[in-house]
Every structure is written in C-alpha cells, then in structure tokens.
Amino acid sequence: MSRLIFIIFIFIFFISCRQADSNPFIDHKPQKLDKETSINLNKYWIQDEHFQIEKYCERQGWKMNKTSSGLSYMEIVKSDSKISPNVGDEVTLSYDIRLMDPLQTSCYHSDSNGLAKFKVEQSLVESGLHEMITYLNVGDSALVVLPHYLAHGIAGDNQKIPPLSPVLYFIKLIDVKG
C-alpha cells in the first residue's frame, strides 16, 4: 500500500513539474511598448491612483470635493474674507506637505522652511497648488490631495517625495498681493 502511495506521489510530482514547463509566462518575450500601449497604461495608472486616493480619504473620514483635473480638497476653515487670488497675484501661504501613506510622513513644513510665496499661474510650483489657490480666500485653510501628475510627477522631488507619489497638502492662504 505504501509503495502505491509513493508511486502516485512521484507521478503527481512529475505531472506538476511538467505543467510548470508549459507556463505561458516562462517563454514570454517582452513586447515593444508603443505609443498607444503607453497611453493606455498611463490611463490605467491614473485611474488606479484616483481609486487609491478616494479610498484613502474614505478611511480617514474626509469628505472631499473633487475637481475635473483630479485634485481632491476639503475646506478646513472658511474665513469671512472676500479677497481671492487672480492670475498673476502673489500669494503667501503656510503649508504642511505629507506623503499619502499610513503614517502621513511629513516632508516639508512652513514652520521650518518658511512661508511659500509665488505668483499664481506664473511660478514653478506644483500645478495643483495653482489650481487650489483659486478656490480659496485669504484666511481659508484646506486639506488638498494632489495626484502625482499635479504634484511632483514621475520623478518626485529627488529629496523627500518619491516618484509617482500623491501628496497631502495642508495649506492656509495668508495673503494676496495684486
């Protein structure tokens, strides 16, 4: 009886090894990445990133507004001010930039790096910040989630923000100068 079990075991072992040899991925050769395939992969990547952002915000209990560009934000404090920035205005804001990870790892903070000053739509800051600033008045603060393509892009910032990373911004609009 034990000899029969041994023979069956050996038979199953050889069959399973033989099936592994017929795995279609073993002989799979890389395919050329053409423009259409690259565009489709990027669309799926962005779609997946939006899903991850949405689920992350739900887990945190954040009720986010979403813009057509993919920026997600939630007003924390709404001031009584009616002063809002226009294209070309210089804005000053305080910020706390964090990774969208379980620990919300801190990257940069205005307390240690100074307030941010830039001209709306005319400065080299994250494109998502240019958009977000237009939704705020002086004194308003907001939580903003920028997908990688509105934040630091494919390369990250080569310091604290990794490549392809969505980023959390806690910002407060301090001043607007025309």
C-alpha angles and dihedrals in degrees: 000000000000089000090056091050090049092051091048090049092051091047092051090046093054093045092051091049090049091052090052088057090057092055107133092217095061094068094033111132120204114261126224111266103228127187096263093049091048092051091049092048090051091050091052091046092053092044090052092046091052089051091050091049092049093050093044091053091047091052089051091049092241118153101212133192113218126209127209090255092059098257113141121202144166125197111234099180125016113199128205091240120119094196110114130168126256130196109294096021117128111237130194120204142170116226147182113199119199138170117252093242132120091270095041087229111217115238108167135000132187090227090068101025101036130247118310117245123185143142115255111253091352104076137074100250128118110301090228090062091055089054096043095050089061090063094055138077125208108288095024120125129196146177110235129189112200119193113226094263091058094041125038099333130210096335101043114214097297090240121056104346115074124220118282093011125154108220136210118224123191102193139174122194105227104174145356123204120189 
